[in-house]
């Protein structure tokens, strides 16, 4: 069995506003089975994952839909999302920020 995997940093809403549509076009062309996105905005005003996956037959989940708390600066930088060719369900969502505190003592984002 072969699985096509793609990872991509969306860079929230930085850059050319046509970028999301171009990424969507490439997702449809490449037809990946599994996609990991970073810096995807998910606010009441802007749900970038919906735009990215439109017409792709991919099933997506943004971390904002499954996390118990909203990470700091999520409204500005977005968060992580996953999309799969197959329907999926979230079994568990872990907030790893507390485990990283030892690496970045005093970091305000942790």
Steps between C-alpha positions, in 0.01 A plus 500: 500500500627847411391814683558850367592732789533878485591755765467872446529817706214725388656809666157613628389802295844626400588570138291506186127455574471266198731252669226288663327445167833403342569254781151356455564452129825315573334282763244393239778434247729310739216304667685422825363240741623673815578870550644676805454877498661758726396859574143460375266771628176387662293788637131586475592736214751281319508121459791441265472121513162518327653698213803274477293181480211617280445252217783267607303215660733532802358485853656760727528574870651816648651493847258776606215251455646247744720682753366582844667842497600748233878539475641851542516702179283248309289785362815653351707199392243221465558141599551149372257303288490157343314377195458143379351330198299283740254609767680514833420570862705660774585254774703734717641852483805585708623847583878459483583855601534409869751228409713754316535743792834350604641590158384863509490620864299818533359484147167689504344280230528178704 
